[in-house]
Amino acid sequence: MRLDGCTALVTGASGGIGAATAEALARRGARLVLAGRDRERLAAVAARTGGVPLAADLLTPEGVAAVSAAAAAADLLVFNAGGGWAGTLDSMPTERISELVALNLTAPMQLTRSVLPALRRRSAGHLVFVASVAALGVAEEAVYSATKSGLRAFADAVRLEVADDRVGVTTVLPGVVDTPFFDARGRPYDRRRPRPVPAAAVAAALVRGVERDRPEVFVPRWLTVASRVHGALPAGYARLARRFG
């Protein structure tokens, strides 16, 4: 996909991977619509990138409707908004389960459903779903892992549906990324390895994935091996995960 001159909508654009993606797309010449909940930070990203800020909360029907309306004319949609929670499943508040499922999984499903007919009519466009390597299953992140695994499966199914419509679908699966995500989830990242990668590295890989129409992008790329082991040798993967995290 050519990004120069295209219209791109990015959710979760007020910081982290979303803000870095907006900056990378702006350098490619894309026109941006930037959706997020933090008005002040969103305005700052919009000022840096020349994008149009759209303050919207995807946990509300009104927020989903606002983003859907703005996405109707977009050529590229990056579904990046999401949240996390760390801790044992039995200590997780019930309302947080509902929030994570709504934000990480239900909202991208609803938005995709709303924009797909227009993309199919134009026989053009690209959808990007920012999942996580946690889709393979991470201890004490059971609900987050489930939402990201579901998002990955959803993207796979949509890719099959639009295979004849010239609509691209890319799933991005980052590992540990140097963003405020970990503080926001309630537990900072305190492991020595793997070392967090910059959000800009994820954004660069995402952009390359769109330009080259790649179905999946792992960041860093060595995580592709983990995915293959998980698929081919699930018991062996589980042993490695218990040992190395």
C-alpha positions as CSV (number, residue, x, y, z in Angstrom):
1,M,0.0,0.0,0.0
2,R,1.2,3.5,-0.9
3,L,1.0,5.7,2.2
4,D,1.8,9.0,0.6
5,G,-1.5,10.9,0.4
6,C,-3.6,8.2,2.0
7,T,-6.0,8.9,4.9
8,A,-5.0,7.0,8.1
9,L,-7.0,6.7,11.3
10,V,-5.0,5.6,14.4
11,T,-6.7,4.7,17.7
12,G,-4.9,5.0,21.0
13,A,-2.9,7.8,19.3
14,S,-2.2,9.9,22.4
15,G,1.0,8.1,23.4
16,G,3.1,5.0,23.1
17,I,2.9,2.9,20.0
18,G,-0.1,4.9,18.7
19,A,1.8,8.2,18.9
20,A,4.9,6.7,17.3
21,T,2.8,5.2,14.5
22,A,1.3,8.6,13.8
23,E,4.7,10.1,13.6
24,A,5.9,7.4,11.2
25,L,2.9,7.7,9.0
26,A,3.2,11.5,8.9
27,R,6.8,11.1,7.6
28,R,5.4,8.9,4.8
29,G,3.0,11.6,3.8
30,A,-0.2,10.2,5.2
31,R,-3.1,12.4,6.3
32,L,-4.0,11.5,9.9
33,V,-7.1,11.3,12.1
34,L,-5.9,10.6,15.6
35,A,-8.3,9.1,18.1
36,G,-7.7,8.8,21.9
37,R,-9.0,9.6,25.3
38,D,-6.4,12.1,26.6
39,R,-7.3,15.4,25.0
40,E,-4.1,17.2,26.0
41,R,-1.7,14.5,24.9
42,L,-3.7,13.9,21.7
43,A,-3.5,17.6,20.8
44,A,0.3,17.4,21.2
45,V,0.6,14.4,18.9
46,A,-1.7,16.1,16.4
47,A,0.5,19.3,16.5
48,R,3.6,17.3,15.8
49,T,2.1,15.3,12.9
50,G,-0.4,17.6,11.4
51,G,-3.2,15.2,12.3
52,V,-6.8,15.9,13.2
53,P,-7.4,15.0,16.9
54,L,-10.6,13.1,17.8
55,A,-11.2,12.7,21.5
56,A,-13.2,9.5,22.0
57,D,-13.6,6.8,24.6
58,L,-13.9,3.4,23.0
59,L,-15.5,2.1,26.2
60,T,-18.6,4.0,25.3
61,P,-21.1,3.6,22.5
62,E,-20.7,7.3,21.7
63,G,-17.0,6.9,21.4
64,V,-17.2,3.9,19.1
65,A,-19.8,5.8,16.9
66,A,-17.6,8.9,16.7
67,V,-14.6,6.9,15.6
68,S,-16.7,4.8,13.2
69,A,-17.9,8.0,11.5
70,A,-14.4,9.4,11.2
71,A,-13.1,6.1,9.8
72,A,-15.6,5.9,7.0
73,A,-13.3,7.7,4.5
74,A,-10.0,6.3,5.8
75,D,-7.8,4.1,3.6
76,L,-5.7,2.8,6.5
77,L,-7.0,1.9,10.0
78,V,-4.7,1.1,12.8
79,F,-6.5,-0.4,15.8
80,N,-4.0,0.2,18.5
81,A,-6.1,1.4,21.6
82,G,-5.9,-1.1,24.4
83,G,-5.3,-1.7,28.1
84,G,-3.8,-4.2,30.4
85,W,-3.9,-5.6,33.9
86,A,-1.4,-7.7,35.7
87,G,-2.0,-10.1,38.7
88,T,-3.6,-13.4,39.4
89,L,-6.9,-14.0,37.8
90,D,-8.7,-14.5,41.1
91,S,-7.5,-11.0,42.3
92,M,-8.7,-9.2,39.1
93,P,-11.8,-7.0,39.7
94,T,-14.8,-8.1,37.6
95,E,-15.2,-4.7,36.1
96,R,-11.6,-4.7,34.8
97,I,-12.4,-8.0,32.9
98,S,-15.3,-6.3,31.1
99,E,-13.2,-3.2,30.4
100,L,-10.3,-5.1,28.8
101,V,-12.6,-7.2,26.7
102,A,-14.5,-4.1,25.5
103,L,-11.5,-2.0,24.7
104,N,-9.0,-4.7,23.4
105,L,-11.4,-6.8,21.5
106,T,-15.0,-5.7,21.2
107,A,-14.2,-2.1,20.0
108,P,-11.9,-3.3,17.1
109,M,-14.6,-5.8,16.1
110,Q,-17.3,-3.1,16.0
111,L,-15.1,-0.6,14.2
112,T,-14.0,-3.2,11.6
113,R,-17.6,-4.2,11.0
114,S,-18.6,-0.5,10.4
115,V,-15.7,0.3,8.0
116,L,-15.4,-2.9,6.0
117,P,-18.3,-2.3,3.5
118,A,-16.7,0.9,2.3
119,L,-13.3,-0.7,1.9
120,R,-14.8,-3.5,0.0
121,R,-16.7,-1.2,-2.3
122,R,-13.5,0.7,-3.1
123,S,-11.4,-2.5,-3.4
124,A,-8.7,-0.8,-1.5
125,G,-7.4,-0.1,2.0
126,H,-5.6,-1.8,4.9
127,L,-6.5,-2.8,8.4
128,V,-3.9,-3.1,11.2
129,F,-4.6,-4.8,14.5
130,V,-2.0,-4.2,17.2
131,A,-2.1,-7.3,19.3
132,S,0.8,-8.6,21.5
133,V,3.0,-11.6,21.9
134,A,0.9,-12.2,25.0
135,A,-1.5,-13.7,22.6
136,L,0.5,-16.9,23.1
137,G,-0.4,-16.8,26.8
138,V,1.4,-15.0,29.7
139,A,1.1,-15.9,33.3
140,E,-0.8,-13.4,35.5
141,E,-2.1,-11.7,32.4
142,A,-4.8,-14.2,31.6
143,V,-7.5,-11.8,30.4
144,Y,-5.1,-9.5,28.5
145,S,-3.7,-12.6,26.8
146,A,-7.1,-13.8,25.9
147,T,-8.1,-10.5,24.3
148,K,-5.0,-10.3,22.3
149,S,-5.3,-13.9,21.2
150,G,-8.9,-13.2,20.2
151,L,-7.8,-10.1,18.3
152,R,-5.2,-12.2,16.4
153,A,-7.8,-14.8,15.5
154,F,-10.3,-12.1,14.5
155,A,-7.7,-10.5,12.2
156,D,-7.0,-14.0,10.6
157,A,-10.7,-14.5,9.9
158,V,-11.2,-11.0,8.4
159,R,-8.1,-11.6,6.2
160,L,-9.8,-14.6,4.8
161,E,-13.1,-12.8,4.2
162,V,-11.5,-10.0,2.3
163,A,-9.0,-12.0,0.4
164,D,-10.7,-11.3,-3.0
165,D,-11.4,-7.6,-2.2
166,R,-7.9,-6.1,-2.3
167,V,-8.1,-5.1,1.4
168,G,-5.0,-5.8,3.4
169,V,-4.9,-7.1,7.0
170,T,-1.8,-7.0,9.2
171,T,-1.5,-8.1,12.8
172,V,1.3,-6.6,14.8
173,L,2.6,-8.6,17.8
174,P,5.0,-6.7,19.9
175,G,6.9,-8.0,22.8
176,V,8.0,-5.7,25.7
177,V,7.8,-2.1,24.5
178,D,9.2,0.9,26.4
179,T,5.9,2.8,27.0
180,P,3.8,3.8,30.0
181,F,1.7,0.7,29.4
182,F,3.2,-1.3,32.3
183,D,2.7,1.5,34.9
184,A,-0.9,1.9,33.7
185,R,-1.6,-1.8,34.1
186,G,-0.7,-1.7,37.8
187,R,2.7,-3.4,37.7
188,P,5.9,-1.9,36.2
189,Y,8.2,-4.1,34.1
190,D,11.0,-5.3,36.3
191,R,12.7,-8.0,34.3
192,R,16.2,-7.7,33.0
193,R,15.3,-9.7,29.9
194,P,14.0,-9.3,27.3
195,R,14.9,-5.6,27.1
196,P,12.0,-3.3,26.1
197,V,12.1,-2.1,22.5
198,P,11.3,1.6,21.6
199,A,7.8,2.3,20.5
200,A,9.3,3.8,17.3
201,A,10.7,0.4,16.4
202,V,7.2,-1.1,16.6
203,A,5.8,1.8,14.5
204,A,8.5,1.3,11.9
205,A,7.8,-2.4,11.6
206,L,4.1,-1.7,11.4
207,V,4.6,0.7,8.5
208,R,6.8,-1.8,6.7
209,G,4.2,-4.5,7.2
210,V,1.5,-2.3,5.6
211,E,3.7,-1.3,2.7
212,R,4.6,-4.9,2.0
213,D,1.2,-6.4,2.9
214,R,2.5,-8.7,5.5
215,P,-0.1,-10.7,7.4
216,E,1.8,-10.7,10.7
217,V,4.7,-8.7,12.1
218,F,6.6,-9.7,15.3
219,V,8.6,-7.0,17.1
220,P,11.4,-7.9,17.7
221,R,11.5,-10.5,14.9
222,W,13.0,-13.3,17.0
223,L,9.6,-13.6,18.6
224,T,8.5,-15.3,15.4
225,V,10.3,-18.4,16.8
226,A,8.3,-18.3,20.0
227,S,5.1,-18.3,17.9
228,R,6.3,-21.3,15.8
229,V,7.3,-23.3,18.9
230,H,3.9,-22.5,20.5
231,G,2.1,-23.8,17.4
232,A,4.2,-26.9,16.8
233,L,5.2,-27.9,20.4
234,P,2.7,-26.4,22.9
235,A,4.0,-28.5,25.8
236,G,7.6,-27.5,25.1
237,Y,6.5,-23.8,24.8
238,A,4.8,-24.1,28.2
239,R,7.9,-25.4,29.8
240,L,10.0,-22.6,28.3
241,A,7.5,-20.0,29.3
242,R,7.5,-21.2,32.9
243,R,11.3,-21.0,33.0
244,F,11.9,-17.7,31.1
245,G,8.6,-15.9,31.5
